[in-house]
Amino acid sequence: MNNEQKLSKEEVRGVVWKACDTFRGVIDPSQYKDYVLTMLFLKYVSDVHKDIYRKHLERYNNNEERAKRAMRQERFIVPDHCSFAYLFEHRNESNIGEVINIALNDLEEANREKLGSEDGSGIFRNIDFNSSNLGDTKDKNTRLKHLLIDFSEFDLSPEHLASSDVIGDAYEFLISNFASDAGKKAGEFYTPAEVSTLLAKLTKSKPGARICDPTCGSGSLLIKAGREVGSDNFSLYGQEANGSTWALAVMNMFLHGFDNAKIRWGDTIRNPKLLEGDELMKFDTVVANPPFSLDKWGADEAMSDKYNRFWRGTPPKSKGDWAFISHMIETTVEGSGKVGVVVPHGVLFRGASEGKIRQKTIEDNLLEAVIGLPANLFFGTGIPAAIMIFNRAKRSKGVLFIDGSKQFESGKNQNKLRETDIDKIVSTYEMFAKGEMQPGVVEEKYSYLATPDELTENEFNLNIPRYVDTFEEEPEVDIASVQVEIGRLEKELEKVKGEMDKYLKELGVQ
């Protein structure tokens, strides 16, 4: 099979997007994404398993016993009744929803270490293909039959794909489109690709790095951070509080080939799961897009936190931003770890306990950069956000401020960072990181390097306009020209009124 005959990204995207039509108008996109993404995962795992079994049969001269024995050492164990082919064969069964549920449950059991969580539940725990939400029995069976038919069209085994990233790309494509459809709910599971790319470049990890996202959502940011290493020599770790989103992340890792990624399910602040013994696991790079200003994040529990993450201060009960930042800093390797985090602008200037934590962090010389982003980049909120970079290896004093809020591609629903916008932010930051920057204005209306004295003078307020002057003078108004234009418009208005009166008289209205 030559490359032209292999499935391209666009073809696979088309198939899975077509499969979404099965559920549109029946249930909310935030729900039906789980059905479509789960079926994509099952189809991929089944096709890969079938292809590997075929190769083992060839190797052992069609000796099925030896081939099956060899299959026990492969990525996945797929019992016959759990395969996509089995489900497709039984697509007309009156209890097809139940048949699919059994298949998924048994697939989990056969791969408990890879697809299970610490409490014994698996990644399919929150999805029910036999749910009444899919319609009455007849409609539900019809939808599930069509879903199986849609995914039966193509073979997703590696030798039928144009590149190794086709399936992972299709998964990301679906997640991003679901995020767009799901509105406010999308922020729980997806960070826009351009923001993930920017954050990954700003925190670029070295080979051998441990990389973590403590609020990993569907895992897209974590995957981008890993790929930025430029080799396969890194390890990925994540934690996610939402069970359904955790399941997406686990599947996402496998579909991108990161079988050894450790993704844990649980509340990072109340119950961190990434541990070594009784201590927090340490990472070379920690990146995250935590929930903005999370209410009831666990302030009461933080007062007696056994991991001592909040020694700089406890954030307010109604805003958990600095709780996540504190956790991230405390889980980095002493002397070399790096943190990149997306935050709402309030984190930069709010006072009280947040102000004290911010001051202590700056005085410890951990904060490297504050980068303002354009508004309306994120699903579910139009407010602008910022990126904060913390570095335990920081040697220079001062903080770099970049105002990237004016440079973007305007979109109908979401704005978008262009490649040139990302490159400019990254190159400006790298110039600072290399020590090639003098305090003061770096680029007019774009970047500024603030000294420790300036930060102290501003009472550790990090609001970007305090440092980057983006004021635009209003152009002078030509009063005479404006008066002439007003006169012209008044004459046109009188003319229109006269014509209206004429029409109204003809109609007998006046």
C-alpha positions as CSV (number, residue, x, y, z in Angstrom):
1,M,0.0,0.0,0.0
2,N,1.6,3.3,-1.1
3,N,1.2,6.5,0.9
4,E,-1.4,7.9,-1.4
5,Q,-3.7,5.1,-0.6
6,K,-3.3,5.5,3.1
7,L,-5.8,7.4,5.3
8,S,-4.9,11.0,5.7
9,K,-5.7,13.2,8.7
10,E,-8.5,14.9,6.7
11,E,-10.1,11.5,5.8
12,V,-10.1,10.3,9.4
13,R,-11.4,13.6,10.6
14,G,-14.2,13.4,8.1
15,V,-15.2,9.9,9.3
16,V,-15.3,10.8,13.0
17,W,-17.1,14.1,12.4
18,K,-19.7,12.3,10.4
19,A,-20.2,9.9,13.3
20,C,-21.2,12.9,15.4
21,D,-24.3,13.3,13.3
22,T,-25.7,10.2,15.1
23,F,-26.2,12.2,18.3
24,R,-26.7,15.8,17.2
25,G,-30.0,17.2,18.4
26,V,-30.5,14.2,20.8
27,I,-28.1,15.0,23.6
28,D,-25.7,17.9,24.5
29,P,-22.3,17.9,22.7
30,S,-20.6,17.8,26.1
31,Q,-22.2,14.4,26.6
32,Y,-22.1,12.9,23.1
33,K,-18.4,13.6,22.8
34,D,-17.8,10.7,25.2
35,Y,-19.7,8.3,22.9
36,V,-17.9,9.3,19.8
37,L,-14.4,9.5,21.3
38,T,-14.9,6.2,23.1
39,M,-15.8,4.4,19.9
40,L,-12.8,6.0,18.1
41,F,-10.6,4.6,20.9
42,L,-12.2,1.2,20.7
43,K,-11.9,1.0,16.9
44,Y,-8.2,2.0,17.0
45,V,-7.3,-0.4,19.8
46,S,-9.2,-3.2,18.0
47,D,-7.6,-2.6,14.6
48,V,-4.1,-2.4,16.0
49,H,-4.7,-5.6,18.0
50,K,-6.0,-7.4,14.9
51,D,-3.1,-6.3,12.8
52,I,-0.5,-7.4,15.4
53,Y,-2.2,-10.8,15.8
54,R,-2.1,-11.2,12.0
55,K,1.7,-10.6,12.1
56,H,2.2,-13.0,14.9
57,L,0.3,-15.7,12.9
58,E,2.6,-15.1,10.0
59,R,5.6,-15.3,12.2
60,Y,4.5,-18.6,13.8
61,N,3.2,-20.3,10.6
62,N,-0.5,-19.9,11.6
63,N,0.0,-21.5,15.0
64,E,-2.8,-19.8,16.8
65,E,-1.8,-21.0,20.3
66,R,1.7,-19.4,19.9
67,A,0.3,-16.3,18.4
68,K,-2.2,-15.8,21.2
69,R,0.5,-16.4,23.8
70,A,2.6,-13.7,22.1
71,M,-0.4,-11.3,22.2
72,R,-0.3,-11.3,26.0
73,Q,2.9,-9.2,25.8
74,E,1.4,-6.5,23.5
75,R,0.0,-3.0,24.4
76,F,-3.5,-4.2,24.9
77,I,-5.4,-7.4,25.6
78,V,-8.6,-7.3,23.5
79,P,-11.0,-10.3,24.3
80,D,-12.9,-11.4,21.3
81,H,-16.3,-10.1,22.5
82,C,-14.7,-6.7,23.3
83,S,-13.5,-6.0,19.8
84,F,-15.1,-3.6,17.4
85,A,-15.5,-6.4,14.9
86,Y,-17.6,-8.3,17.4
87,L,-19.8,-5.3,18.1
88,F,-20.2,-4.5,14.5
89,E,-21.2,-8.1,13.8
90,H,-23.9,-7.8,16.5
91,R,-25.1,-4.3,15.5
92,N,-28.6,-5.5,14.9
93,E,-29.1,-7.0,18.4
94,S,-32.0,-5.6,20.3
95,N,-29.8,-5.0,23.3
96,I,-26.8,-3.6,21.4
97,G,-26.3,-0.9,24.1
98,E,-25.9,-3.5,26.8
99,V,-23.6,-5.5,24.5
100,I,-21.3,-2.5,24.1
101,N,-21.3,-1.8,27.8
102,I,-20.2,-5.3,28.6
103,A,-17.5,-5.1,26.0
104,L,-16.1,-1.9,27.5
105,N,-16.3,-3.2,31.0
106,D,-14.4,-6.4,30.1
107,L,-11.9,-4.5,28.1
108,E,-11.1,-2.5,31.2
109,E,-10.8,-5.6,33.3
110,A,-8.4,-7.2,30.8
111,N,-6.2,-4.0,30.9
112,R,-6.8,-2.9,34.5
113,E,-3.3,-1.4,35.1
114,K,-3.6,0.8,32.0
115,L,-7.3,1.7,31.9
116,G,-8.1,1.7,35.6
117,S,-7.9,4.2,38.5
118,E,-6.6,3.7,42.0
119,D,-10.1,3.2,43.4
120,G,-10.7,0.3,41.0
121,S,-13.0,2.1,38.5
122,G,-12.1,2.4,34.9
123,I,-12.1,5.0,32.1
124,F,-15.5,3.9,30.8
125,R,-17.2,4.3,34.2
126,N,-19.1,7.5,33.3
127,I,-20.4,6.3,29.9
128,D,-23.5,4.2,29.3
129,F,-24.4,3.1,25.8
130,N,-27.6,1.7,27.2
131,S,-28.7,5.1,28.6
132,S,-32.3,6.2,28.1
133,N,-30.8,9.6,27.2
134,L,-30.1,8.1,23.7
135,G,-33.9,7.8,23.1
136,D,-36.3,4.9,23.4
137,T,-35.2,1.4,22.7
138,K,-35.8,1.6,18.9
139,D,-34.2,5.0,18.4
140,K,-31.3,4.1,20.6
141,N,-30.6,0.9,18.8
142,T,-30.7,2.7,15.5
143,R,-28.3,5.4,16.6
144,L,-25.8,2.9,18.0
145,K,-26.1,0.8,14.8
146,H,-25.3,3.9,12.7
147,L,-22.4,4.7,15.0
148,L,-20.9,1.3,14.4
149,I,-21.4,1.5,10.7
150,D,-19.7,4.9,10.5
151,F,-16.6,3.6,12.2
152,S,-16.5,0.4,10.2
153,E,-15.7,2.3,7.0
154,F,-11.9,2.4,7.6
155,D,-9.1,0.3,9.0
156,L,-7.2,2.3,11.6
157,S,-4.3,0.0,12.0
158,P,-0.9,1.8,11.6
159,E,-0.1,0.4,8.1
160,H,-3.3,1.9,6.8
161,L,-2.5,5.4,8.1
162,A,-0.5,8.1,6.3
163,S,1.3,9.0,9.5
164,S,1.7,7.8,13.0
165,D,-0.2,10.9,14.3
166,V,-3.4,10.5,12.3
167,I,-5.4,9.0,15.2
168,G,-4.1,11.4,17.8
169,D,-4.8,14.3,15.5
170,A,-8.4,13.1,14.9
171,Y,-8.9,12.8,18.7
172,E,-7.6,16.4,19.2
173,F,-9.7,17.6,16.3
174,L,-12.8,16.2,17.9
175,I,-12.0,17.5,21.3
176,S,-11.4,21.0,20.0
177,N,-14.7,21.0,18.0
178,F,-16.6,19.7,21.0
179,A,-15.0,22.4,23.1
180,S,-16.3,25.0,20.6
181,D,-19.8,23.5,20.6
182,A,-19.9,23.0,24.4
183,G,-19.3,26.7,25.3
184,K,-18.7,27.2,29.0
185,K,-18.4,23.5,29.7
186,A,-15.4,23.3,27.4
187,G,-12.9,25.0,29.7
188,E,-13.1,21.9,31.9
189,F,-11.4,19.7,29.3
190,Y,-9.6,21.7,26.6
191,T,-7.0,24.5,26.3
192,P,-6.9,26.0,22.8
193,A,-4.1,24.5,20.7
194,E,-2.3,27.8,20.2
195,V,-2.2,28.6,23.9
196,S,-0.9,25.1,24.6
197,T,1.8,25.6,21.9
198,L,2.9,28.9,23.4
199,L,3.0,27.6,27.0
200,A,5.0,24.5,25.8
201,K,7.6,26.7,24.0
202,L,7.9,29.0,27.0
203,T,8.7,26.1,29.3
204,K,10.6,24.0,26.8
205,S,11.8,20.9,28.7
206,K,15.2,19.2,28.3
207,P,15.6,15.5,27.3
208,G,14.9,13.3,30.3
209,A,12.5,15.7,31.9
210,R,9.5,14.8,34.1
211,I,6.6,16.9,32.8
212,C,3.4,17.4,34.8
213,D,0.0,19.1,34.4
214,P,-1.9,19.0,37.7
215,T,-5.2,20.0,36.1
216,C,-4.6,18.2,32.8
217,G,-8.2,18.2,31.3
218,S,-8.1,16.0,28.2
219,G,-4.3,16.2,28.2
220,S,-3.7,18.4,25.1
221,L,-1.4,20.8,26.9
222,L,0.6,18.0,28.5
223,I,1.1,16.3,25.1
224,K,2.3,19.6,23.6
225,A,4.8,20.1,26.4
226,G,6.2,16.6,25.8
227,R,6.6,17.0,22.1
228,E,8.5,20.3,22.6
229,V,11.3,18.2,24.1
230,G,12.3,17.2,20.5
231,S,12.9,13.5,21.4
232,D,11.1,10.6,23.1
233,N,13.2,11.0,26.2
234,F,10.7,12.4,28.7
235,S,7.9,11.2,31.0
236,L,4.4,12.6,31.3
237,Y,2.3,12.9,34.5
238,G,-1.1,14.5,35.1
239,Q,-4.1,14.7,37.4
240,E,-7.7,15.6,36.7
241,A,-10.6,16.0,39.1
242,N,-13.4,15.4,36.6
243,G,-14.0,11.6,36.0
244,S,-15.2,11.9,32.4
245,T,-12.4,14.3,31.5
246,W,-9.8,12.1,33.2
247,A,-11.0,9.2,30.9
248,L,-10.5,11.4,27.9
249,A,-7.0,12.2,29.0
250,V,-6.1,8.5,29.5
251,M,-7.4,7.6,26.0
252,N,-5.7,10.7,24.5
253,M,-2.4,9.6,25.8
254,F,-2.7,6.1,24.3
255,L,-3.9,7.4,20.9
256,H,-0.8,9.7,20.8
257,G,1.5,6.8,21.7
258,F,2.2,7.8,25.3
259,D,1.4,4.5,26.9
260,N,3.5,5.1,29.9
261,A,2.0,8.5,30.9
262,K,0.7,8.4,34.4
263,I,-2.7,10.2,34.6
264,R,-4.4,10.2,37.9
265,W,-8.0,10.9,38.8
266,G,-8.7,13.2,41.8
267,D,-8.7,16.7,43.3
268,T,-5.1,18.0,43.0
269,I,-5.5,20.5,45.9
270,R,-7.4,18.3,48.3
271,N,-5.9,14.9,47.4
272,P,-2.8,15.1,45.2
273,K,-2.2,11.6,43.7
274,L,1.3,12.1,42.1
275,L,3.4,11.0,45.0
276,E,6.7,9.3,45.8
277,G,6.3,7.7,49.1
278,D,4.6,10.2,51.4
279,E,6.0,13.2,49.6
280,L,4.9,15.1,46.5
281,M,6.5,13.9,43.3
282,K,9.0,16.5,41.9
283,F,9.0,17.6,38.3
284,D,11.3,19.4,35.9
285,T,8.4,21.2,34.2
286,V,4.9,21.9,35.5
287,V,2.3,23.5,33.1
288,A,-1.4,24.1,33.6
289,N,-4.5,26.0,32.7
290,P,-6.3,25.7,36.1
291,P,-9.9,26.7,36.5
292,F,-10.1,30.4,36.8
293,S,-10.8,31.8,40.3
294,L,-12.3,28.5,41.5
295,D,-14.7,28.9,44.4
296,K,-14.6,26.4,47.3
297,W,-11.3,25.0,46.2
298,G,-10.3,23.6,49.6
299,A,-9.2,26.5,51.8
300,D,-10.2,24.7,55.0
301,E,-8.2,21.6,54.1
302,A,-5.2,23.8,53.1
303,M,-4.9,25.1,56.6
304,S,-3.6,21.7,57.7
305,D,-2.0,20.6,54.4
306,K,0.5,17.9,55.2
307,Y,2.6,18.6,52.1
308,N,3.2,22.3,53.3
309,R,2.3,23.7,49.9
310,F,0.8,26.9,51.2
311,W,3.6,28.2,53.5
312,R,3.7,31.5,51.7
313,G,0.0,32.0,52.6
314,T,-3.4,30.5,52.2
315,P,-5.4,32.0,49.2
316,P,-9.0,33.2,49.9
317,K,-11.8,30.6,50.0
318,S,-13.5,32.0,46.9
319,K,-10.5,32.2,44.6
320,G,-8.2,29.2,44.2
321,D,-5.8,30.6,41.6
322,W,-2.8,31.0,44.0
323,A,-3.6,27.6,45.5
324,F,-2.8,25.9,42.1
325,I,0.2,28.1,41.5
326,S,1.6,27.3,45.0
327,H,1.1,23.6,44.3
328,M,2.8,23.9,41.0
329,I,5.8,25.7,42.5
330,E,6.2,23.2,45.3
331,T,6.2,20.2,43.0
332,T,9.1,21.5,40.9
333,V,12.7,20.3,41.3
334,E,14.6,22.6,43.7
335,G,17.1,24.7,41.8
336,S,16.0,23.8,38.3
337,G,12.2,23.3,38.0
338,K,10.1,25.6,35.8
339,V,6.4,26.5,36.0
340,G,4.1,27.9,33.3
341,V,0.5,28.7,34.2
342,V,-2.5,30.4,32.6
343,V,-4.2,32.8,35.0
344,P,-7.0,35.5,35.0
345,H,-5.6,39.0,35.3
346,G,-6.9,39.4,38.9
347,V,-4.1,37.1,40.0
348,L,-1.7,39.8,39.0
349,F,-3.1,42.6,41.3
350,R,-5.6,41.4,43.8
351,G,-4.6,42.3,47.4
352,A,-5.1,40.8,50.9
353,S,-3.8,37.2,51.2
354,E,-3.2,36.9,47.4
355,G,-1.1,40.1,47.5
356,K,1.1,38.6,50.3
357,I,1.6,35.3,48.5
358,R,2.5,37.2,45.3
359,Q,5.0,39.5,47.2
360,K,6.7,36.5,48.8
361,T,7.0,34.7,45.5
362,I,8.6,37.8,43.9
363,E,10.9,38.3,46.8
364,D,12.0,34.7,46.5
365,N,13.0,35.6,42.9
366,L,10.9,32.9,41.3
367,L,8.8,34.9,38.9
368,E,10.4,35.4,35.5
369,A,7.7,36.7,33.2
370,V,4.1,37.9,32.9
371,I,2.6,37.7,29.5
372,G,-0.8,39.3,28.6
373,L,-2.9,37.3,26.1
374,P,-5.7,38.6,23.8
375,A,-9.3,38.5,24.9
376,N,-11.7,35.7,23.7
377,L,-9.0,33.0,23.2
378,F,-10.6,30.5,25.6
379,F,-13.8,28.6,25.3
380,G,-16.5,29.7,27.8
381,T,-15.0,33.0,28.7
382,G,-14.2,36.2,26.7
383,I,-12.0,37.7,29.4
384,P,-8.3,38.1,28.6
385,A,-5.9,35.9,30.5
386,A,-2.2,35.9,31.2
387,I,0.7,33.5,31.4
388,M,3.0,33.5,34.4
389,I,6.4,31.8,34.2
390,F,8.2,30.8,37.4
391,N,11.8,29.4,37.4
392,R,13.7,27.9,40.3
393,A,16.8,28.2,38.2
394,K,16.4,32.0,37.8
395,R,19.6,33.9,38.4
396,S,18.8,37.4,37.1
397,K,16.7,39.9,39.0
398,G,13.6,41.6,37.6
399,V,10.5,40.5,35.8
400,L,9.7,40.6,32.1
401,F,6.3,42.0,31.1
402,I,4.9,41.3,27.6
403,D,1.7,42.7,26.4
404,G,0.6,40.3,23.6
405,S,-3.1,41.3,23.9
406,K,-3.2,43.3,20.7
407,Q,-1.6,40.7,18.3
408,F,-4.0,38.0,17.2
409,E,-6.2,36.8,14.4
410,S,-9.8,37.8,14.9
411,G,-12.3,35.0,14.7
412,K,-16.1,34.8,14.6
413,N,-16.4,32.8,17.8
414,Q,-12.9,32.7,19.2
415,N,-9.8,34.8,18.6
416,K,-6.6,32.9,17.7
417,L,-2.9,33.4,18.3
418,R,-1.0,33.2,15.0
419,E,2.3,31.5,14.6
420,T,4.0,34.9,14.3
421,D,2.4,36.1,17.5
422,I,3.7,33.0,19.3
423,D,7.2,33.4,17.9
424,K,7.4,37.0,18.9
425,I,6.4,36.3,22.5
426,V,8.8,33.3,22.7
427,S,11.8,35.2,21.2
428,T,11.3,38.1,23.5
429,Y,11.2,35.8,26.5
430,E,14.3,33.9,25.3
431,M,16.2,37.1,25.0
432,F,15.4,37.8,28.6
433,A,16.2,34.3,29.8
434,K,19.7,34.5,28.1
435,G,20.4,37.7,29.9
436,E,20.4,39.8,26.7
437,M,18.1,42.5,28.0
438,Q,18.5,45.7,29.9
439,P,15.9,47.0,32.4
440,G,13.3,49.4,31.0
441,V,11.4,49.5,27.8
442,V,12.4,46.6,25.5
443,E,9.9,47.3,22.7
444,E,7.5,50.2,22.8
445,K,4.0,49.3,23.7
446,Y,4.9,45.6,23.8
447,S,7.6,44.6,26.4
448,Y,9.3,45.9,29.5
449,L,11.9,44.6,32.0
450,A,11.0,45.7,35.5
451,T,13.7,45.9,38.2
452,P,13.1,44.7,41.8
453,D,12.9,48.3,43.0
454,E,10.1,49.0,40.5
455,L,8.2,46.0,41.6
456,T,8.6,47.0,45.3
457,E,7.6,50.6,44.4
458,N,4.4,49.3,42.8
459,E,3.7,47.2,45.9
460,F,4.2,44.0,43.9
461,N,1.3,44.8,41.7
462,L,1.9,43.0,38.4
463,N,-0.9,44.6,36.4
464,I,0.7,44.8,32.9
465,P,-0.3,48.4,32.0
466,R,1.8,49.6,35.0
467,Y,4.9,48.5,33.1
468,V,4.0,48.4,29.4
469,D,2.6,51.7,28.3
470,T,0.0,50.9,25.6
471,F,-1.7,54.3,25.7
472,E,-2.7,55.5,22.3
473,E,-3.3,59.3,21.9
474,E,-6.6,60.2,20.3
475,P,-6.1,61.8,16.9
476,E,-6.8,65.5,16.7
477,V,-10.3,66.3,15.5
478,D,-10.7,68.7,12.6
479,I,-13.7,70.6,13.9
480,A,-14.3,72.4,10.6
481,S,-14.4,69.2,8.6
482,V,-16.8,67.6,11.2
483,Q,-19.2,70.6,10.9
484,V,-19.2,70.3,7.1
485,E,-20.0,66.5,7.4
486,I,-22.8,67.2,9.9
487,G,-24.3,69.7,7.5
488,R,-24.2,67.3,4.6
489,L,-25.8,64.5,6.7
490,E,-28.6,66.9,7.8
491,K,-29.4,67.8,4.2
492,E,-29.6,64.1,3.3
493,L,-31.8,63.4,6.2
494,E,-34.2,66.2,5.1
495,K,-34.3,64.8,1.6
496,V,-35.1,61.3,2.9
497,K,-37.9,62.7,5.2
498,G,-39.4,64.5,2.2
499,E,-39.5,61.3,0.2
500,M,-41.1,59.4,3.1
501,D,-43.8,62.1,3.4
502,K,-44.5,61.7,-0.4
503,Y,-44.9,57.9,-0.1
504,L,-47.1,58.2,2.9
505,K,-49.5,60.6,1.2
506,E,-49.7,58.3,-1.8
507,L,-50.7,55.5,0.6
508,G,-53.2,57.7,2.2
509,V,-51.5,57.5,5.6
510,Q,-51.3,61.3,5.9
